[in-house]
Amino acid sequence: MGNLGLPEILVILAILILIFGTSRIPELGRGLGEGIRNFKKSLKGTEDEKKL
């Protein structure tokens, strides 16, 4: 269950386009990227606090 090939990725992208439309996909990607970035910052913050 971890092997995603090209056909599977294309099906997932087609479903995303049908659900959200082409104009909302960049917004979703941007929001996901910001969420990941904030999560990484919070992990670094807890590691820095443990060292102090």
C-alpha positions in Angstrom: 0.0 0.0 0.0 2.7 2.6 -0.5 3.4 2.3 -4.2 1.7 5.0 -6.1 2.4 4.9 -9.8 1.6 7.4 -12.5 -2.0 6.2 -13.1 -2.9 6.4 -9.4 -1.5 9.9 -9.1 -3.4 11.0 -12.3 -6.7 9.6 -10.8 -6.1 11.5 -7.5 -5.3 14.7 -9.4 -8.5 14.3 -11.5 -10.6 13.8 -8.4 -9.0 16.9 -6.8 -9.8 19.0 -9.9 -13.4 17.8 -10.0 -13.9 18.5 -6.3 -12.1 21.8 -5.8 -11.8 23.2 -9.3 -8.6 24.6 -10.9 -8.7 27.9 -9.2 -8.6 26.5 -5.6 -5.8 24.0 -6.0 -2.9 26.5 -5.7 -4.6 27.9 -2.6 -4.7 24.4 -1.1 -1.1 23.7 -2.0 0.0 27.0 -0.4 -2.0 26.3 2.7 -0.5 22.8 3.0 3.0 24.2 2.5 2.5 26.8 5.3 1.1 24.1 7.6 4.1 21.9 7.0 6.5 24.8 7.5 4.8 25.8 10.8 4.9 22.2 12.0 8.7 22.0 11.3 9.2 25.3 13.1 7.3 24.0 16.1 9.4 20.9 16.2 12.6 22.9 16.1 11.3 25.1 18.8 10.7 22.2 21.2 14.2 20.8 20.4 15.7 24.1 21.2 13.8 24.4 24.5 15.0 20.9 25.5 18.6 21.9 25.0 18.2 25.0 27.3 
